[in-house]
Amino acid sequence: VVWPLRVTVGDVLTAAREHFALEVTEADAAAMLRHRLEFRGHARWPDLVTDAYEYDG
């Protein structure tokens, strides 16, 4: 069984608030998530489920 990697902009916003006491915009969170996925090589994974590429930045 292959479980897809699911990470959303909402996950980034929640982590920023809860772990770092930061308020960021959805566009900034999407940009951070896209950068992280691309840096780690996860952006090419066929089982990646994310909304990071739906935001204009």
C-alpha positions as CSV (number, residue, x, y, z in Angstrom):
1,V,0.0,0.0,0.0
2,V,1.3,3.4,-1.0
3,W,0.1,6.3,1.1
4,P,0.2,9.7,-0.7
5,L,2.2,12.5,0.7
6,R,-0.5,15.1,1.7
7,V,0.6,18.6,2.7
8,T,-1.4,21.7,2.3
9,V,-1.0,25.5,2.6
10,G,-3.3,25.2,5.6
11,D,-0.8,22.8,7.2
12,V,1.9,25.5,6.7
13,L,-0.3,28.2,8.2
14,T,-1.1,26.1,11.2
15,A,2.5,25.2,11.8
16,A,3.6,28.8,11.5
17,R,1.0,29.9,14.1
18,E,1.3,27.0,16.6
19,H,5.1,26.3,16.5
20,F,6.6,29.7,15.7
21,A,3.9,32.3,16.6
22,L,4.0,33.7,13.1
23,E,1.2,35.1,10.9
24,V,1.9,34.6,7.2
25,T,-0.4,35.1,4.2
26,E,-1.7,32.2,2.2
27,A,0.5,33.3,-0.8
28,D,3.6,33.4,1.4
29,A,2.8,30.0,2.9
30,A,2.2,28.5,-0.6
31,A,5.6,29.9,-1.8
32,M,7.3,28.5,1.2
33,L,5.7,25.1,0.7
34,R,6.5,25.0,-3.0
35,H,10.2,25.9,-2.2
36,R,10.4,23.2,0.4
37,L,8.8,20.5,-1.8
38,E,11.1,21.4,-4.7
39,F,14.2,21.7,-2.5
40,R,13.6,18.2,-1.1
41,G,12.7,16.7,-4.4
42,H,9.2,15.8,-3.4
43,A,7.6,18.0,-6.0
44,R,8.2,15.3,-8.6
45,W,6.6,12.5,-6.5
46,P,3.6,11.1,-8.4
47,D,1.8,10.5,-5.1
48,L,2.1,14.1,-3.8
49,V,-1.2,15.7,-3.0
50,T,-0.9,19.5,-2.4
51,D,-2.6,22.7,-3.1
52,A,0.6,24.7,-3.1
53,Y,0.6,25.2,-6.8
54,E,-3.0,26.6,-6.9
55,Y,-1.9,30.0,-5.4
56,D,-0.6,32.8,-7.5
57,G,2.6,34.2,-6.2
